[in-house]
Amino acid sequence: MLDVSLKTTLGAFRLEASFTAPAGITALFGPSGSGKTSVVRGIAGLLKCNHQQVTLNGRDLSRLPPNRRKLGYVFQDARLFPHMTVLRNLRFGGSTDEEQIIALLGLGPLLNRYPAALSGGEAQRVSLGRALMAGPELLLMDEPLSALDGVRKADVLPFLEALRDQANIPIIYVSHDMGEVARLAQHMVVMNEGRVVVEGPADAVLSDPAAVPFIGVRDAGAVLTGRVVGHADDGLTKIETDAGALWVPGAVGHAGGALRVRVPAQDIILSRSAPEGLSALNVLSVSITSLQAGHGPGVAVGLQAGGARLLARITKRSAQSMGLAVGDRIYAIVKTTAIAPGDIH
């Protein structure tokens, strides 16, 4: 468990952030200039703060220099030594769990190459491996995929998922890409203007209407976790979630396997009565947990479906004409084709 409390002033910018991060990936999310990188630098001891309290599993890191905090730091660029092979770069970090880390990150075929012969995604995997071989008790990752194109990013994400599932340490993951966050994060800290505005389990934060102004209306949307029931002959996959059965496009996953599905808030339609004669395959019985009006024409509607939470975004006019209120039982309709392949993992 990582406990963080930082306060400092950087010119006209004031940072005042406190949060707790459990083992696994905690995403720091927010717009540019919200203080995400400053928080990471503060945790690492690279930023001088007026007040700093950083505790890891009861061990106070606040007064320790960076090299004694037992943490790994992965930057936006790989920062590998160009005159060293991949293996020597890895061992520069240390030799902890060398064989396991090389296997985990798929680095075996790269060990004798030099950085100039690596793709951007390969170089980032080596950078991550070097940080892990130092035997860190905490891993800091500052937008590690932001310099990669879509193809290279897709190459690295499965390795980050494997790391999340196997590493038993807190991982602070800075990103402004909601696709990455929805796919990787188990916990989430949303920042705005130097302060933490929302914090909690990722599924709870992403389905919270109060978080929409800070996440952004286009990025808002809940994440459902379920298991693959099977693949239909027409190219669709059925996933059983706590919210009910969900049909998604493509033959994804394998029978019995777990998948996470991001459902954008703007792609959910609400209905007072059970719809008939619709082309949409996904119709979920839900109850309204909250209504949050935005500054514009939209309303964020928090929904409970079985043991899962969803989020819908509709117009104020629609909310008023339907007479929506907290506690109402209604139906949420999700078009199968509205779920993008990149939102299923």
C-alpha contacts under 8 A as a table, 3 or more apart, distances in Angstrom:
res1	aa1	res2	aa2	distance
1	M	20	T	7.14
1	M	21	A	5.85
1	M	22	P	4.57
1	M	23	A	6.14
1	M	56	L	5.83
1	M	57	N	5.18
1	M	169	I	7.99
1	M	170	P	6.71
2	L	20	T	5.62
2	L	21	A	5.00
2	L	22	P	6.28
2	L	54	V	7.29
2	L	55	T	5.76
2	L	56	L	4.55
2	L	57	N	6.41
2	L	170	P	6.81
3	D	18	S	7.69
3	D	19	F	6.16
3	D	20	T	4.54
3	D	21	A	6.50
3	D	53	Q	7.71
3	D	54	V	5.76
3	D	55	T	5.11
3	D	56	L	6.47
4	V	17	A	7.62
4	V	18	S	5.28
4	V	19	F	5.42
4	V	20	T	6.20
4	V	43	I	7.37
4	V	52	Q	7.85
4	V	53	Q	5.91
4	V	54	V	4.73
4	V	55	T	6.64
5	S	16	E	7.63
5	S	17	A	5.80
5	S	18	S	4.20
5	S	19	F	6.76
5	S	51	H	7.61
5	S	52	Q	5.88
5	S	53	Q	5.03
5	S	54	V	6.38
6	L	15	L	7.11
6	L	16	E	5.71
6	L	17	A	5.36
6	L	18	S	6.35
6	L	39	V	7.35
6	L	42	G	7.10
6	L	49	C	6.78
6	L	50	N	7.89
6	L	51	H	5.64
6	L	52	Q	4.72
6	L	53	Q	6.44
7	K	14	R	7.55
7	K	15	L	5.35
7	K	16	E	4.43
7	K	17	A	6.60
7	K	49	C	5.99
7	K	50	N	5.79
7	K	51	H	4.94
7	K	52	Q	6.53
8	T	14	R	6.04
8	T	15	L	5.29
8	T	16	E	6.75
8	T	48	K	7.78
8	T	49	C	4.79
8	T	50	N	4.91
8	T	51	H	6.58
9	T	12	A	7.08
9	T	13	F	5.81
9	T	14	R	4.47
9	T	15	L	6.10
9	T	49	C	7.76
9	T	50	N	7.68
10	L	13	F	5.04
10	L	14	R	6.16
10	L	15	L	7.68
11	G	14	R	7.81
13	F	193	E	7.89
13	F	194	G	7.39
14	R	193	E	7.80
14	R	194	G	6.01
15	L	35	G	6.69
15	L	38	S	7.94
15	L	193	E	7.71
15	L	194	G	4.36
15	L	195	R	6.42
16	E	194	G	5.86
16	E	195	R	5.36
16	E	196	V	7.85
17	A	39	V	7.53
17	A	194	G	6.70
17	A	195	R	5.04
17	A	196	V	5.56
18	S	196	V	6.82
19	F	189	V	7.53
19	F	196	V	7.56
19	F	199	E	7.35
21	A	26	T	6.14
21	A	170	P	6.46
21	A	172	I	7.83
21	A	187	H	7.19
22	P	25	I	8.00
22	P	26	T	7.52
22	P	169	I	7.85
22	P	170	P	5.70
22	P	187	H	7.67
23	A	168	N	5.68
23	A	169	I	4.68
23	A	170	P	4.02
23	A	171	I	6.96
24	G	164	R	5.57
24	G	165	D	7.45
24	G	167	A	7.04
24	G	168	N	6.51
24	G	169	I	6.07
24	G	170	P	5.07
24	G	171	I	5.68
24	G	185	A	7.89
24	G	186	Q	6.63
24	G	187	H	7.85
25	I	164	R	6.19
25	I	170	P	6.34
25	I	171	I	4.69
25	I	172	I	6.04
25	I	173	Y	6.49
25	I	184	L	6.85
25	I	185	A	5.11
25	I	186	Q	5.63
25	I	187	H	6.39
26	T	170	P	7.30
26	T	171	I	6.01
26	T	172	I	5.05
26	T	173	Y	5.95
26	T	185	A	5.68
26	T	186	Q	6.15
26	T	187	H	4.51
26	T	188	M	5.23
26	T	189	V	7.06
27	A	172	I	6.02
27	A	173	Y	4.68
27	A	174	V	5.76
27	A	175	S	6.94
27	A	181	V	6.29
27	A	185	A	5.65
27	A	186	Q	7.87
27	A	187	H	6.38
27	A	188	M	4.80
27	A	189	V	6.05
28	L	36	K	6.24
28	L	172	I	6.94
28	L	173	Y	5.96
28	L	174	V	4.73
28	L	175	S	6.38
28	L	188	M	6.28
28	L	189	V	4.98
28	L	190	V	5.99
28	L	191	M	7.13
29	F	36	K	7.20
29	F	174	V	6.32
29	F	175	S	5.62
29	F	176	H	5.66
29	F	181	V	7.91
29	F	188	M	7.38
29	F	189	V	6.23
29	F	190	V	4.86
29	F	191	M	6.15
29	F	215	I	7.85
30	G	34	S	5.99
30	G	36	K	7.23
30	G	175	S	7.71
30	G	176	H	6.07
30	G	190	V	5.64
30	G	191	M	4.98
30	G	192	N	6.06
30	G	214	F	6.95
30	G	215	I	6.80
31	P	34	S	5.63
31	P	176	H	6.55
31	P	191	M	7.76
31	P	192	N	7.00
32	S	35	G	7.78
32	S	176	H	7.73
33	G	36	K	7.58
33	G	193	E	7.06
34	S	191	M	5.87
34	S	192	N	4.77
34	S	193	E	4.57
34	S	194	G	5.16
34	S	195	R	7.61
35	G	38	S	5.12
35	G	39	V	6.21
35	G	191	M	7.11
35	G	192	N	7.47
35	G	193	E	6.80
35	G	194	G	4.90
35	G	195	R	7.70
36	K	39	V	5.26
36	K	40	V	6.55
36	K	174	V	6.57
36	K	191	M	7.09
36	K	194	G	7.93
37	T	40	V	5.06
37	T	41	R	6.13
37	T	142	D	6.69
37	T	174	V	7.29
38	S	41	R	5.07
38	S	42	G	6.02
38	S	47	L	7.10
39	V	42	G	4.98
39	V	43	I	6.22
40	V	43	I	5.11
40	V	44	A	6.23
40	V	140	L	6.78
40	V	142	D	7.43
40	V	172	I	7.74
41	R	44	A	5.02
41	R	45	G	6.13
41	R	46	L	4.98
41	R	47	L	5.31
42	G	45	G	5.08
42	G	46	L	5.85
42	G	47	L	4.75
42	G	48	K	6.94
42	G	49	C	7.04
42	G	52	Q	7.62
43	I	46	L	7.68
43	I	54	V	6.45
44	A	47	L	7.69
44	A	66	P	5.74
44	A	69	R	7.39
44	A	71	L	7.41
45	G	48	K	7.08
45	G	62	S	7.45
45	G	64	L	7.68
45	G	65	P	6.33
45	G	66	P	5.14
46	L	66	P	6.83
49	C	52	Q	5.87
52	Q	62	S	6.08
53	Q	60	D	7.49
53	Q	61	L	7.64
53	Q	62	S	5.47
54	V	60	D	6.06
54	V	61	L	5.47
54	V	62	S	5.24
55	T	58	G	5.67
55	T	59	R	5.33
55	T	60	D	4.49
55	T	61	L	5.75
55	T	62	S	7.30
56	L	59	R	5.06
56	L	60	D	6.51
56	L	61	L	7.08
60	D	63	R	7.39
61	L	64	L	5.33
61	L	69	R	5.97
64	L	68	R	6.02
64	L	69	R	6.28
65	P	68	R	5.61
65	P	69	R	6.74
66	P	69	R	5.42
66	P	70	K	7.97
67	N	70	K	6.86
70	K	135	G	7.40
70	K	136	P	4.99
70	K	137	E	5.75
70	K	138	L	6.92
71	L	135	G	7.88
71	L	136	P	4.48
71	L	137	E	5.72
71	L	138	L	4.72
71	L	139	L	5.61
71	L	140	L	7.33
72	G	131	A	4.73
72	G	132	L	6.57
72	G	134	A	7.04
72	G	135	G	8.00
72	G	136	P	5.47
72	G	137	E	7.97
72	G	138	L	6.37
72	G	139	L	4.70
72	G	140	L	6.01
73	Y	131	A	6.30
73	Y	139	L	6.04
73	Y	140	L	4.74
73	Y	141	M	5.93
73	Y	142	D	7.82
74	V	78	A	7.34
74	V	127	S	6.54
74	V	128	L	6.15
74	V	131	A	6.86
74	V	139	L	7.83
74	V	140	L	6.18
74	V	141	M	4.70
74	V	142	D	6.28
74	V	144	P	6.53
75	F	78	A	6.40
75	F	79	R	7.71
75	F	141	M	6.20
75	F	142	D	5.22
75	F	143	E	6.89
75	F	144	P	5.71
76	Q	142	D	5.97
76	Q	143	E	5.33
76	Q	144	P	4.37
76	Q	145	L	6.61
76	Q	146	S	6.44
76	Q	147	A	6.56
77	D	124	Q	7.21
77	D	144	P	6.92
77	D	147	A	7.01
78	A	123	A	5.80
78	A	124	Q	5.14
78	A	126	V	7.66
78	A	127	S	5.29
79	R	127	S	7.27
80	L	89	N	6.63
80	L	115	P	6.71
80	L	123	A	7.58
80	L	127	S	6.81
81	F	84	M	5.60
81	F	89	N	6.53
81	F	115	P	7.39
82	P	85	T	7.76
82	P	114	Y	6.55
82	P	115	P	5.55
82	P	116	A	6.88
83	H	114	Y	7.09
84	M	87	L	7.84
84	M	88	R	5.63
84	M	89	N	5.94
84	M	114	Y	6.24
84	M	115	P	7.70
85	T	88	R	5.22
85	T	89	N	6.16
85	T	111	L	6.64
85	T	112	N	5.53
85	T	113	R	5.37
85	T	114	Y	4.53
85	T	115	P	7.01
86	V	89	N	5.02
86	V	90	L	6.14
86	V	110	L	6.48
86	V	111	L	4.79
86	V	112	N	6.06
86	V	113	R	5.81
86	V	114	Y	5.93
86	V	115	P	6.87
86	V	126	V	6.88
87	L	90	L	5.07
87	L	91	R	6.21
87	L	111	L	4.80
87	L	112	N	6.58
88	R	91	R	5.03
88	R	92	F	6.06
89	N	92	F	5.16
89	N	93	G	7.23
89	N	126	V	7.70
89	N	130	R	6.67
90	L	93	G	5.75
90	L	94	G	7.09
90	L	95	S	7.86
90	L	126	V	6.73
90	L	127	S	7.61
90	L	129	G	6.24
90	L	130	R	4.30
90	L	133	M	6.92
91	R	94	G	4.80
91	R	95	S	5.62
91	R	130	R	6.79
91	R	133	M	7.13
92	F	130	R	7.00
93	G	130	R	4.89
93	G	131	A	6.01
93	G	132	L	7.66
93	G	133	M	5.61
93	G	134	A	4.77
94	G	130	R	7.30
94	G	133	M	4.98
94	G	134	A	4.53
94	G	135	G	7.39
95	S	98	E	5.35
95	S	133	M	5.25
95	S	134	A	6.72
96	T	132	L	7.58
96	T	133	M	4.68
96	T	134	A	6.17
96	T	135	G	5.49
97	D	100	Q	5.32
97	D	101	I	6.03
97	D	133	M	6.48
97	D	135	G	7.95
98	E	101	I	5.33
98	E	102	I	6.13
98	E	133	M	6.34
99	E	102	I	5.21
99	E	103	A	6.18
100	Q	103	A	5.18
100	Q	104	L	5.98
101	I	104	L	4.89
101	I	105	L	6.10
101	I	129	G	6.31
101	I	132	L	7.34
101	I	133	M	7.28
102	I	105	L	5.48
102	I	106	G	5.88
102	I	107	L	4.98
102	I	108	G	5.99
102	I	129	G	7.12
103	A	106	G	5.04
103	A	107	L	6.47
103	A	108	G	6.71
104	L	107	L	7.94
104	L	159	F	7.07
104	L	162	A	7.22
104	L	163	L	7.45
105	L	125	R	6.37
105	L	129	G	7.08
105	L	159	F	5.75
106	G	109	P	7.56
107	L	110	L	5.32
107	L	111	L	6.46
107	L	125	R	7.64
107	L	126	V	7.22
108	G	111	L	5.75
109	P	112	N	7.78
110	L	113	R	5.44
113	R	117	A	6.36
113	R	118	L	7.47
114	Y	117	A	5.64
114	Y	118	L	7.10
115	P	118	L	5.25
115	P	123	A	6.71
118	L	121	G	7.92
118	L	122	E	5.68
118	L	123	A	5.80
119	S	122	E	5.14
119	S	123	A	6.13
119	S	152	R	7.94
120	G	123	A	5.15
120	G	124	Q	6.32
120	G	148	L	6.38
120	G	152	R	6.77
121	G	124	Q	5.20
121	G	125	R	6.35
121	G	148	L	6.87
121	G	152	R	5.05
121	G	153	K	6.61
121	G	155	D	6.60
121	G	156	V	5.94
122	E	125	R	5.11
122	E	126	V	6.35
122	E	156	V	7.83
123	A	126	V	5.09
123	A	127	S	6.22
124	Q	127	S	4.89
124	Q	128	L	6.11
124	Q	144	P	7.21
124	Q	145	L	7.93
124	Q	156	V	7.93
125	R	128	L	5.02
125	R	129	G	6.09
125	R	156	V	7.03
126	V	129	G	4.92
126	V	130	R	6.11
127	S	130	R	5.15
127	S	131	A	6.39
128	L	131	A	5.16
128	L	132	L	6.27
129	G	132	L	5.04
129	G	133	M	6.08
130	R	133	M	5.23
130	R	134	A	6.73
131	A	134	A	5.56
131	A	135	G	7.65
131	A	136	P	7.34
131	A	139	L	7.77
132	L	135	G	5.57
132	L	136	P	6.22
132	L	139	L	7.92
133	M	136	P	7.71
136	P	139	L	6.51
137	E	169	I	5.86
137	E	170	P	7.48
138	L	169	I	5.75
138	L	170	P	5.34
138	L	171	I	6.09
139	L	169	I	7.42
139	L	170	P	6.47
139	L	171	I	4.70
139	L	172	I	6.29
140	L	171	I	5.90
140	L	172	I	4.91
140	L	173	Y	6.35
141	M	144	P	5.98
141	M	171	I	7.37
141	M	172	I	6.01
141	M	173	Y	4.85
141	M	174	V	6.11
142	D	173	Y	6.20
142	D	174	V	4.82
142	D	175	S	7.15
143	E	146	S	5.45
143	E	173	Y	7.05
143	E	174	V	5.09
143	E	175	S	5.02
143	E	176	H	7.80
144	P	147	A	7.46
144	P	174	V	7.97
145	L	148	L	5.42
145	L	153	K	6.07
146	S	175	S	7.93
148	L	151	V	7.88
148	L	152	R	5.68
148	L	153	K	5.64
149	D	152	R	5.47
149	D	153	K	6.01
150	G	153	K	5.08
150	G	154	A	6.12
151	V	154	A	5.16
151	V	155	D	6.42
152	R	155	D	5.01
152	R	156	V	6.56
153	K	156	V	5.29
153	K	157	L	6.23
154	A	157	L	5.45
154	A	158	P	7.42
155	D	158	P	6.79
155	D	159	F	7.93
156	V	159	F	5.50
156	V	160	L	6.59
157	L	160	L	5.05
157	L	161	E	6.26
157	L	180	E	7.99
158	P	161	E	5.00
158	P	162	A	6.28
159	F	162	A	5.02
159	F	163	L	6.18
160	L	163	L	4.94
160	L	164	R	6.11
160	L	184	L	7.52
161	E	164	R	5.04
161	E	165	D	6.28
161	E	184	L	6.23
162	A	165	D	5.16
162	A	166	Q	6.14
163	L	166	Q	5.21
163	L	167	A	5.54
164	R	167	A	5.74
164	R	184	L	7.52
175	S	178	M	7.66
175	S	180	E	7.45
175	S	181	V	7.06
177	D	180	E	5.53
177	D	181	V	6.49
178	M	181	V	4.91
178	M	182	A	5.92
178	M	219	D	6.18
179	G	182	A	5.32
179	G	183	R	6.16
179	G	342	G	7.60
179	G	343	D	6.90
180	E	183	R	5.19
180	E	184	L	5.99
180	E	185	A	7.91
181	V	184	L	5.33
181	V	185	A	5.25
182	A	185	A	6.07
182	A	202	A	7.61
182	A	223	V	6.68
182	A	262	R	6.73
183	R	260	R	7.04
183	R	343	D	7.50
183	R	345	H	6.78
185	A	188	M	6.61
185	A	202	A	6.17
186	Q	201	P	5.97
186	Q	202	A	5.22
186	Q	203	D	7.65
187	H	199	E	7.76
187	H	200	G	5.76
187	H	201	P	4.25
187	H	202	A	4.58
188	M	199	E	5.69
188	M	200	G	5.61
188	M	201	P	5.96
188	M	202	A	4.97
188	M	205	V	6.89
189	V	196	V	6.66
189	V	197	V	7.79
189	V	198	V	6.02
189	V	199	E	4.49
189	V	200	G	6.77
190	V	196	V	5.82
190	V	197	V	5.81
190	V	198	V	5.16
190	V	199	E	6.24
190	V	214	F	7.29
190	V	215	I	7.57
191	M	194	G	6.48
191	M	195	R	5.47
191	M	196	V	4.51
191	M	197	V	5.63
191	M	198	V	7.27
191	M	214	F	7.70
192	N	195	R	5.48
192	N	196	V	6.53
192	N	197	V	6.53
192	N	214	F	6.94
196	V	199	E	7.13
197	V	211	A	7.93
197	V	214	F	7.99
198	V	205	V	7.01
198	V	211	A	6.50
199	E	205	V	6.76
200	G	204	A	6.59
200	G	205	V	6.03
201	P	204	A	5.37
201	P	205	V	6.29
202	A	205	V	5.17
202	A	206	L	5.98
203	D	206	L	5.30
203	D	207	S	6.23
203	D	222	A	6.41
203	D	223	V	5.76
203	D	224	L	7.61
203	D	309	R	7.54
204	A	207	S	5.34
204	A	208	D	6.16
204	A	309	R	7.26
205	V	208	D	5.12
205	V	211	A	6.67
206	L	211	A	7.22
206	L	220	A	6.67
206	L	221	G	5.90
206	L	222	A	5.03
206	L	223	V	7.06
206	L	311	L	7.89
207	S	220	A	7.84
207	S	221	G	6.28
207	S	222	A	4.74
207	S	223	V	7.68
207	S	302	G	6.54
207	S	303	L	7.96
207	S	309	R	5.99
207	S	310	L	5.39
207	S	311	L	5.02
208	D	211	A	5.51
208	D	212	V	7.20
208	D	302	G	6.33
208	D	311	L	7.09
209	P	212	V	5.43
209	P	290	S	7.22
209	P	291	L	7.01
209	P	292	Q	5.77
209	P	300	A	5.17
209	P	301	V	6.27
209	P	302	G	5.84
209	P	311	L	7.01
210	A	213	P	7.00
210	A	292	Q	6.55
211	A	214	F	5.54
211	A	215	I	6.04
212	V	215	I	5.04
212	V	216	G	5.48
212	V	217	V	5.98
212	V	220	A	5.88
212	V	300	A	7.35
213	P	216	G	5.44
213	P	217	V	6.92
213	P	294	G	7.35
215	I	219	D	6.25
215	I	220	A	6.16
216	G	219	D	5.36
216	G	220	A	6.01
217	V	220	A	5.24
217	V	265	A	7.98
217	V	266	Q	7.82
217	V	313	R	8.00
218	R	264	P	7.78
218	R	266	Q	7.30
219	D	264	P	7.10
220	A	264	P	6.07
220	A	265	A	5.68
220	A	266	Q	7.82
220	A	311	L	7.76
221	G	262	R	6.58
221	G	263	V	5.41
221	G	264	P	4.02
221	G	265	A	4.43
221	G	266	Q	7.71
221	G	310	L	7.35
221	G	311	L	5.79
221	G	312	A	7.45
222	A	262	R	5.76
222	A	263	V	5.46
222	A	264	P	6.58
222	A	265	A	7.09
222	A	309	R	7.01
222	A	310	L	5.23
222	A	311	L	5.79
223	V	260	R	6.49
223	V	261	V	5.47
223	V	262	R	4.32
223	V	263	V	6.15
223	V	310	L	7.63
224	L	241	T	6.65
224	L	242	D	7.75
224	L	243	A	7.79
224	L	260	R	5.67
224	L	261	V	5.16
224	L	262	R	6.35
224	L	263	V	7.54
224	L	308	A	7.04
224	L	309	R	7.84
225	T	241	T	5.94
225	T	242	D	7.57
225	T	258	A	7.13
225	T	259	L	5.81
225	T	260	R	4.49
225	T	261	V	6.33
226	G	239	I	5.90
226	G	240	E	5.25
226	G	241	T	4.20
226	G	242	D	7.07
226	G	258	A	5.64
226	G	259	L	5.56
226	G	260	R	6.55
227	R	239	I	5.41
227	R	240	E	5.42
227	R	241	T	6.76
227	R	255	A	7.58
227	R	256	G	5.54
227	R	257	G	5.37
227	R	258	A	4.44
227	R	259	L	6.01
228	V	237	T	7.25
228	V	238	K	6.02
228	V	239	I	4.46
228	V	240	E	6.41
228	V	253	G	6.76
228	V	254	H	6.32
228	V	255	A	5.02
228	V	256	G	5.15
228	V	257	G	5.54
228	V	258	A	6.45
228	V	259	L	7.15
229	V	237	T	7.63
229	V	238	K	5.45
229	V	239	I	5.49
229	V	240	E	6.43
229	V	255	A	5.57
229	V	256	G	6.26
230	G	237	T	5.99
230	G	238	K	5.66
230	G	239	I	7.51
230	G	254	H	7.31
230	G	255	A	5.30
230	G	256	G	8.00
231	H	235	G	6.95
231	H	236	L	5.95
231	H	237	T	4.51
231	H	238	K	6.37
231	H	251	A	5.92
231	H	252	V	7.93
231	H	255	A	7.91
232	A	235	G	5.73
232	A	236	L	5.32
232	A	237	T	6.09
232	A	238	K	7.64
232	A	251	A	7.98
233	D	236	L	7.32
235	G	249	P	6.68
235	G	250	G	5.18
235	G	251	A	5.83
236	L	247	W	6.49
236	L	248	V	5.77
236	L	249	P	4.79
236	L	250	G	5.03
236	L	251	A	5.92
237	T	247	W	5.65
237	T	248	V	5.35
237	T	249	P	6.31
237	T	250	G	6.21
237	T	251	A	5.53
237	T	252	V	6.44
238	K	245	A	6.75
238	K	246	L	5.76
238	K	247	W	4.63
238	K	248	V	6.53
239	I	245	A	5.74
239	I	246	L	5.13
239	I	247	W	6.27
239	I	248	V	7.63
239	I	259	L	7.96
240	E	244	G	5.92
240	E	245	A	4.51
240	E	246	L	6.24
241	T	244	G	5.10
241	T	245	A	5.92
241	T	246	L	7.03
241	T	308	A	7.90
242	D	305	A	7.23
242	D	306	G	5.66
242	D	307	G	5.08
242	D	308	A	5.31
243	A	284	L	6.95
243	A	304	Q	7.93
243	A	305	A	4.58
243	A	306	G	4.95
243	A	307	G	6.29
243	A	308	A	5.23
243	A	309	R	7.56
244	G	284	L	6.62
244	G	305	A	7.57
244	G	306	G	7.32
245	A	282	N	7.47
246	L	282	N	5.84
247	W	281	L	6.79
247	W	282	N	6.44
247	W	336	T	6.03
248	V	336	T	5.29
248	V	337	T	7.26
248	V	339	I	6.57
249	P	336	T	6.33
249	P	337	T	6.34
249	P	339	I	7.30
249	P	340	A	7.92
249	P	341	P	7.19
250	G	341	P	7.65
252	V	344	I	7.88
253	G	257	G	6.28
253	G	258	A	7.63
253	G	259	L	7.10
253	G	345	H	7.82
254	H	257	G	5.30
259	L	344	I	6.78
259	L	345	H	5.29
260	R	343	D	7.83
260	R	344	I	5.83
260	R	345	H	5.26
261	V	343	D	5.67
261	V	344	I	4.64
261	V	345	H	6.60
262	R	339	I	7.46
262	R	343	D	5.10
262	R	344	I	6.64
263	V	267	D	7.32
263	V	268	I	7.93
263	V	310	L	7.88
263	V	339	I	6.43
263	V	343	D	7.64
264	P	267	D	5.50
264	P	268	I	7.25
264	P	311	L	7.78
264	P	312	A	7.75
264	P	339	I	7.79
265	A	268	I	5.74
265	A	310	L	7.84
265	A	311	L	5.21
265	A	312	A	4.20
265	A	313	R	5.19
266	Q	312	A	6.13
266	Q	313	R	5.08
266	Q	314	I	7.06
267	D	312	A	7.49
267	D	313	R	7.95
267	D	334	V	6.50
267	D	335	K	7.36
267	D	338	A	6.40
268	I	311	L	7.95
268	I	312	A	5.47
268	I	313	R	7.23
268	I	332	A	6.29
268	I	333	I	5.62
268	I	334	V	5.12
268	I	335	K	7.67
269	I	312	A	7.37
269	I	314	I	7.75
269	I	332	A	5.77
269	I	333	I	4.98
269	I	334	V	6.62
270	L	312	A	7.89
270	L	330	I	7.07
270	L	331	Y	5.69
270	L	332	A	4.80
270	L	333	I	6.18
271	S	274	A	7.01
271	S	275	P	7.14
271	S	330	I	5.97
271	S	331	Y	5.10
271	S	332	A	6.52
271	S	333	I	7.62
272	R	322	M	7.35
272	R	329	R	7.74
272	R	330	I	4.97
272	R	331	Y	6.34
273	S	330	I	6.64
273	S	331	Y	6.79
274	A	330	I	7.94
274	A	331	Y	6.44
275	P	278	L	6.70
275	P	283	V	7.99
278	L	281	L	7.83
280	A	283	V	7.42
280	A	333	I	6.94
280	A	334	V	6.58
280	A	335	K	4.88
280	A	336	T	6.63
281	L	334	V	7.38
281	L	335	K	6.55
281	L	336	T	6.46
282	N	333	I	5.75
282	N	334	V	5.19
282	N	335	K	6.41
282	N	336	T	6.80
283	V	331	Y	6.53
283	V	332	A	5.75
283	V	333	I	4.63
283	V	334	V	6.56
284	L	305	A	7.01
284	L	331	Y	5.56
284	L	332	A	5.12
284	L	333	I	6.43
285	S	305	A	6.29
285	S	329	R	7.29
285	S	330	I	6.18
285	S	331	Y	4.72
285	S	332	A	6.45
286	V	303	L	6.03
286	V	304	Q	5.38
286	V	305	A	4.56
286	V	306	G	7.47
286	V	329	R	5.83
286	V	330	I	5.55
286	V	331	Y	5.62
286	V	332	A	6.56
287	S	303	L	5.53
287	S	304	Q	5.21
287	S	305	A	6.67
287	S	326	V	7.78
287	S	327	G	5.86
287	S	328	D	5.50
287	S	329	R	4.44
287	S	330	I	6.05
288	I	291	L	7.70
288	I	301	V	6.90
288	I	302	G	5.84
288	I	303	L	4.67
288	I	304	Q	6.42
288	I	325	A	6.95
288	I	326	V	4.98
288	I	327	G	5.14
288	I	328	D	5.50
288	I	329	R	6.69
288	I	330	I	7.63
289	T	301	V	7.59
289	T	302	G	5.19
289	T	303	L	5.41
289	T	304	Q	6.46
289	T	326	V	5.35
289	T	327	G	6.14
290	S	301	V	5.88
290	S	302	G	4.87
290	S	303	L	7.29
290	S	325	A	7.92
290	S	326	V	5.56
291	L	299	V	6.73
291	L	300	A	5.85
291	L	301	V	4.75
291	L	302	G	6.30
291	L	325	A	7.48
291	L	326	V	6.99
292	Q	299	V	5.56
292	Q	300	A	5.04
292	Q	301	V	6.47
293	A	298	G	6.30
293	A	299	V	4.33
293	A	300	A	6.30
293	A	316	K	7.32
294	G	297	P	6.90
294	G	298	G	5.60
294	G	299	V	5.76
294	G	300	A	7.41
295	H	298	G	7.60
297	P	315	T	5.56
297	P	316	K	5.71
297	P	317	R	7.88
298	G	313	R	6.51
298	G	314	I	5.62
298	G	315	T	4.31
298	G	316	K	5.38
299	V	313	R	5.64
299	V	314	I	5.47
299	V	315	T	5.68
299	V	316	K	5.56
299	V	319	A	7.36
300	A	311	L	6.92
300	A	312	A	5.83
300	A	313	R	4.59
300	A	314	I	6.70
301	V	311	L	5.75
301	V	312	A	5.07
301	V	313	R	6.07
301	V	314	I	7.67
302	G	309	R	7.35
302	G	310	L	6.22
302	G	311	L	4.89
302	G	312	A	6.65
303	L	309	R	5.63
303	L	310	L	4.93
303	L	311	L	5.81
303	L	312	A	7.52
304	Q	307	G	7.12
304	Q	308	A	5.94
304	Q	309	R	4.66
304	Q	310	L	6.26
305	A	308	A	5.22
305	A	309	R	5.94
305	A	310	L	7.14
314	I	318	S	6.57
314	I	319	A	6.99
315	T	318	S	5.23
315	T	319	A	6.39
316	K	319	A	5.03
316	K	320	Q	6.10
317	R	320	Q	5.21
317	R	321	S	6.07
318	S	321	S	5.14
318	S	322	M	6.03
319	A	322	M	5.31
319	A	323	G	6.04
319	A	324	L	5.57
320	Q	323	G	4.93
320	Q	324	L	6.64
324	L	328	D	6.90
325	A	328	D	5.81
334	V	338	A	7.22
335	K	338	A	5.22
335	K	339	I	7.30
336	T	339	I	5.83
337	T	340	A	7.07
339	I	343	D	6.65
339	I	344	I	7.84
340	A	343	D	5.33
340	A	344	I	7.20
341	P	344	I	5.58
342	G	345	H	7.49
